[in-house]
Amino acid sequence: MKYYIIIVMFDISGFVNWFRKNFSKRDLFYTALLLVTYLATRLINLDKFPIFTDEGIYIHWSKIAWKDAAWRFISLTDGKQPLHTWGMIPFLKIFSPNLLLGGRMFSVLSGLIALKGVFSLSYYLWGKKTAFIASLFYIFTPMFLFYDRMALADSAVNAGFIWILFGSILLIRTLRMDVALAFGLAAGTAMLTKSSSQMFVALSGLAPVLAFKKKSFIKNSFSFYVLFVFAYVLALVIYNVQRLSPYLQYVDQKNGTFVLTFKEFFAAPFSLVISNLPLIPWYVFSEMGYALGVIGVVGLFFLIKKDWRLGLYLAAWLLFPYVAISFFAKVIFPRYLIFFATLLTLTAAYLISSTKNKTVKVLCFTFYALSVGYFNYAILFDNQKIPFPPVDRGQYIESVNAGYGIKDLIQYAREKSMDKPVILLAEGNFGVVGDMLESSIGIGEKISIRGFWPLNAKDLYDNQKELANNHVYVVYSHRKLSEIDSSWPLRLIKEYRRPFGDSSFTLLELTSAN
């Protein structure tokens, strides 16, 4: 088991060898089937879902960082850690000009790392059967299925969460320097992904509860904290690679737009909690398909009864973030809460694997399958009908942030660029349509984007000079077709409408008319 502790985290070949020694041929078959199922569910129609605004921003950053090493820390200009930007670069290279596919492939990889973490931690705590069940739940739970297929940082954050949790448990139970080293590397890497990962590292400091009332508790706790400090210092060293950029200061500024400062909190400590308290479980349970969340909560209570130290430790990883987010979060989207779903997945798998009542098992699996079946089908094959809560239907499907029509629009521009270069004048130079368009263009294509906010008549007339050597088109994202002045030098090409509401992207050709 000591060897497993090390190889399971970083040495893939070692893990495979260990696995072959400890698992039967049938187990190997089940594992291979899980892997194939994971890849199938993540890769089917991966680039079919329209690009989301934030995906456009992140892919655009990676595209810039790919071509200009001086801008490897470009995400810090918006207060975002750079690991996600870096991680996408190799995939953009492989899949160019389909940059959306490349960006999403990094999340597929992140999800695979999270899946390995779910399997490994479940196996370490409760055995083989629980590991297989937890992995199955991870693969088919809608929240993981969706975010493992999006070019967002949240899949990577979730992977960091599970490995930090695993590392903290291993550290208190082994008190080994090599485990502390691995834990520090995992924590540092996660902290380079998103600021919320620092919360996971802080929660790891509660791990001595797992040794409470054991012999030498004080001694073990002291040893743990010595190793924990070492791991944390290592994590900080990794995190501080960002100091190579002058833009690290913007991280704190950005965090201030999402969470209350202590000054703001003490001025109005209950300003957010009333609305946030019910919002968090609603978002988590709804995007899990409800059933698994309920089973996970029940499983946590059963775990506390059977192994109160481990149960309380896992409960703390649920309750402390729940309270902290409820009191401090100015902005909450379901994807920010994905780690809650992971923890409930673990306890749900524990409950089902530990019960001896076959009827209960059948009912749980049936309840789960019914709750996620349509959700998963919609994600893979009919994304307009994904039963998201309203906040995510707005983001990904119905609002200006949803990139319906972007792929067709770029294809039109790509065909026109065969004749002469194309310039797209975009209504928006950060996020929205500007970055969506930029992230859809491969390196070397004869298509360029110029963003304007707002995009008015003066900008149109200023760019008429480009008509001599280029095709020039205008893309409106906020201004409706009825709001475009008929006297402007524009000719309608096509309106790309979203499936719900009256919002759309509008493609027009700039003409030489006065």
Residue pairs with C-beta under 8 A, 6 or more apart in sequence:
2 174
2 176
3 14
3 18
4 18
4 124
5 170
5 174
5 176
5 179
6 14
6 178
6 179
6 182
7 14
7 15
7 18
8 15
8 18
8 116
8 120
8 124
9 120
9 163
9 166
9 167
9 182
9 186
10 182
10 185
19 28
19 31
20 28
23 31
23 128
27 128
30 132
34 115
34 132
34 135
34 136
34 139
37 139
38 111
38 112
38 115
38 139
39 108
41 139
41 140
41 145
41 376
41 380
42 108
42 111
42 145
42 148
42 149
43 108
44 380
45 380
45 381
46 101
46 104
46 105
46 108
46 149
47 98
47 100
47 101
47 104
48 383
49 149
49 150
49 379
49 383
49 396
50 383
50 396
50 402
50 403
50 404
50 405
50 406
50 407
51 100
51 403
51 406
51 407
51 436
51 439
51 440
52 150
52 152
52 395
52 396
52 401
52 402
52 403
53 395
53 400
53 401
53 403
53 431
53 432
53 435
53 436
54 152
54 401
54 431
55 100
55 103
55 104
55 150
55 151
55 152
55 436
55 439
56 403
56 431
56 432
56 434
56 435
56 436
56 437
56 438
56 439
56 440
57 78
57 430
57 431
57 435
57 439
58 75
58 84
58 85
58 88
58 103
58 151
58 152
58 153
58 439
59 88
59 92
59 99
59 100
59 102
59 103
59 151
59 435
59 439
60 435
60 438
60 439
61 74
61 75
61 85
62 85
62 86
62 88
62 89
62 92
62 103
63 92
63 99
63 438
63 439
63 443
64 71
64 74
65 71
65 72
65 74
65 82
65 85
65 86
65 89
66 89
66 92
66 93
66 443
67 443
72 82
72 85
72 86
73 82
73 242
73 244
73 245
73 247
74 82
74 85
75 81
75 82
75 84
75 85
76 82
76 242
76 245
76 247
76 248
76 250
76 251
77 247
77 250
78 250
78 254
79 250
79 251
79 252
79 253
79 254
79 255
80 153
80 194
80 251
80 254
81 153
81 191
81 192
81 193
81 194
81 195
81 242
81 251
82 192
82 242
83 153
83 156
83 189
83 192
83 193
84 106
84 152
84 153
84 156
84 193
84 194
87 106
87 109
87 110
87 156
88 102
88 103
88 106
88 151
91 102
91 103
91 105
91 106
91 109
92 99
92 102
92 103
93 102
94 102
94 105
95 101
95 102
95 105
96 102
96 442
96 443
97 441
97 442
97 443
97 445
98 442
99 439
99 440
99 441
99 442
100 151
100 439
100 440
103 151
103 439
104 149
104 150
104 151
106 151
106 156
107 147
107 148
107 149
107 150
107 151
107 152
107 155
107 156
108 148
108 149
110 148
110 155
110 156
110 158
110 159
111 144
111 147
111 148
111 155
111 158
111 159
113 159
113 163
114 138
114 144
114 148
114 155
114 158
114 159
114 162
114 342
115 135
115 138
115 139
117 159
117 162
117 163
117 166
118 131
118 134
118 135
118 138
118 162
118 342
118 345
118 346
119 131
119 132
119 134
119 135
120 131
120 166
121 162
121 165
121 166
121 169
121 346
122 130
122 131
122 133
122 134
122 135
122 346
122 349
122 350
123 130
123 131
124 166
124 169
124 170
125 169
125 310
125 346
125 350
126 349
126 350
126 353
126 354
127 353
129 353
130 349
130 350
130 353
130 354
131 349
133 349
133 352
133 353
134 345
134 346
134 348
134 349
137 292
137 345
137 348
137 349
137 368
138 144
138 342
138 345
139 145
140 372
140 376
141 288
141 289
141 292
141 341
141 345
141 372
142 287
142 288
142 289
142 372
142 375
142 376
142 379
143 284
143 287
143 288
143 334
143 338
143 341
144 155
144 158
144 338
144 341
144 342
145 376
145 379
145 380
146 287
146 379
146 386
147 154
147 155
147 158
147 335
147 338
148 155
149 379
152 335
153 193
153 194
154 194
154 335
154 336
154 338
155 338
156 193
156 194
157 190
157 193
157 194
157 196
157 197
157 338
157 339
158 338
158 339
158 342
159 190
160 186
160 187
160 189
160 190
160 191
160 193
160 194
160 197
160 200
161 190
161 197
161 200
161 338
161 339
161 342
162 342
163 186
163 190
164 183
164 186
164 187
164 190
164 197
164 200
164 201
164 204
165 200
165 204
165 317
165 343
167 179
167 182
167 183
167 186
167 187
167 204
167 231
168 183
168 203
168 204
168 207
169 207
169 210
169 313
170 179
170 182
170 183
171 179
171 180
171 183
171 204
171 207
171 224
171 227
171 228
171 231
172 207
172 208
172 210
172 211
172 220
172 224
173 210
173 211
175 220
175 223
175 224
175 227
176 227
177 227
177 230
179 227
180 227
180 228
180 230
180 231
181 231
181 234
183 204
183 231
184 230
184 231
184 232
184 233
184 234
184 235
184 238
185 234
185 235
185 238
187 197
187 200
187 201
187 204
187 231
187 232
187 234
187 235
188 234
188 235
188 236
188 237
188 238
188 239
189 238
190 197
190 200
190 201
191 197
191 198
191 201
191 235
191 238
191 239
192 238
192 239
192 241
192 242
195 251
195 255
196 336
199 321
199 324
200 339
201 232
201 235
203 316
203 317
203 320
203 321
204 228
205 225
205 228
206 313
206 316
207 224
207 228
207 313
208 217
208 220
208 221
208 224
208 225
209 309
209 312
209 313
209 316
210 309
210 310
210 313
211 217
211 220
211 221
211 224
211 309
212 309
214 220
242 248
242 251
257 330
257 331
258 329
258 330
258 331
259 328
259 329
259 330
260 271
260 272
260 327
260 328
260 329
260 330
265 327
265 328
269 327
270 327
272 326
272 327
272 328
272 329
272 330
273 326
273 327
276 325
276 326
276 327
276 329
276 332
277 326
279 332
280 322
280 325
280 326
280 332
280 337
280 340
281 293
282 389
283 332
283 333
283 334
283 337
283 389
283 391
284 293
284 334
284 337
284 340
284 341
284 344
285 293
285 294
286 334
286 387
286 388
286 389
287 334
287 341
287 388
287 389
287 392
288 341
288 344
288 345
289 368
289 371
289 372
289 375
290 371
291 364
291 367
291 368
291 370
291 371
291 372
292 341
292 344
292 345
292 348
292 368
292 371
292 372
293 341
293 344
295 344
295 348
295 351
295 352
295 364
295 367
295 368
296 343
296 344
296 345
296 346
296 347
296 348
296 351
297 344
297 347
298 351
299 344
299 347
299 348
299 349
299 350
299 351
299 352
300 311
300 314
300 315
300 318
300 344
300 347
301 311
302 350
302 351
302 354
303 310
303 311
303 314
303 347
303 350
303 351
304 311
304 312
304 315
305 311
306 354
314 343
314 346
314 347
317 343
318 340
318 343
318 344
321 339
321 340
322 340
325 332
325 336
325 337
329 336
333 391
333 392
333 395
334 388
334 389
334 391
334 392
348 364
351 364
352 360
352 361
352 364
352 365
355 361
374 387
375 386
375 387
378 384
378 385
378 386
378 387
379 386
383 397
384 397
384 499
384 500
386 393
386 396
386 397
388 396
388 397
394 401
395 401
395 402
396 402
397 498
397 499
397 500
398 498
398 499
398 500
398 501
398 503
399 498
399 503
400 432
400 433
400 477
400 478
400 503
401 431
401 432
402 498
403 436
403 505
404 496
404 497
404 498
404 499
404 504
404 505
405 496
405 497
405 504
405 505
406 433
406 436
406 437
406 440
406 496
406 505
407 440
408 494
408 496
409 437
409 475
409 494
409 496
409 505
409 507
410 437
410 440
410 441
410 447
412 493
412 494
412 507
413 422
413 424
413 447
413 471
413 473
414 422
414 445
414 447
416 422
416 471
416 473
417 445
417 446
417 447
417 471
419 471
420 446
420 469
420 470
420 471
421 446
421 447
421 448
421 469
421 470
421 471
422 446
422 447
422 448
422 470
422 471
422 472
422 473
423 447
423 448
423 449
423 450
423 463
423 466
423 470
423 471
423 472
423 473
424 437
424 447
424 448
424 449
424 450
424 473
424 474
424 475
425 450
425 452
425 455
425 459
425 460
425 463
425 472
425 473
425 474
425 475
425 510
426 433
426 434
426 437
426 449
426 450
426 451
426 452
426 455
426 475
426 477
427 433
427 434
427 451
427 452
427 453
427 454
427 455
427 474
427 475
427 476
427 477
427 478
427 479
428 434
428 435
428 451
428 452
428 453
428 455
428 477
428 478
429 451
429 452
429 453
430 451
430 453
432 477
432 478
433 475
433 477
433 505
434 449
434 451
437 449
437 475
438 449
441 447
441 449
450 463
452 459
454 479
455 474
455 476
455 479
457 485
457 488
460 474
460 488
460 489
460 490
460 510
461 489
463 472
463 510
464 472
464 489
464 510
464 512
466 472
467 510
467 511
467 512
471 509
472 509
472 510
473 493
473 507
473 508
473 509
473 510
474 490
474 507
474 508
474 509
474 510
475 505
475 506
475 507
475 508
476 484
476 505
476 506
476 508
477 505
479 506
480 502
480 504
480 506
481 492
481 495
481 504
481 506
484 490
484 506
484 508
489 510
489 511
489 512
489 513
489 514
490 508
490 509
490 510
490 511
491 508
491 509
491 511
492 506
492 507
492 508
493 507
493 508
493 509
494 506
494 507
495 504
495 505
495 506
495 507
496 504
496 505
496 506
496 507
497 503
497 504
498 504
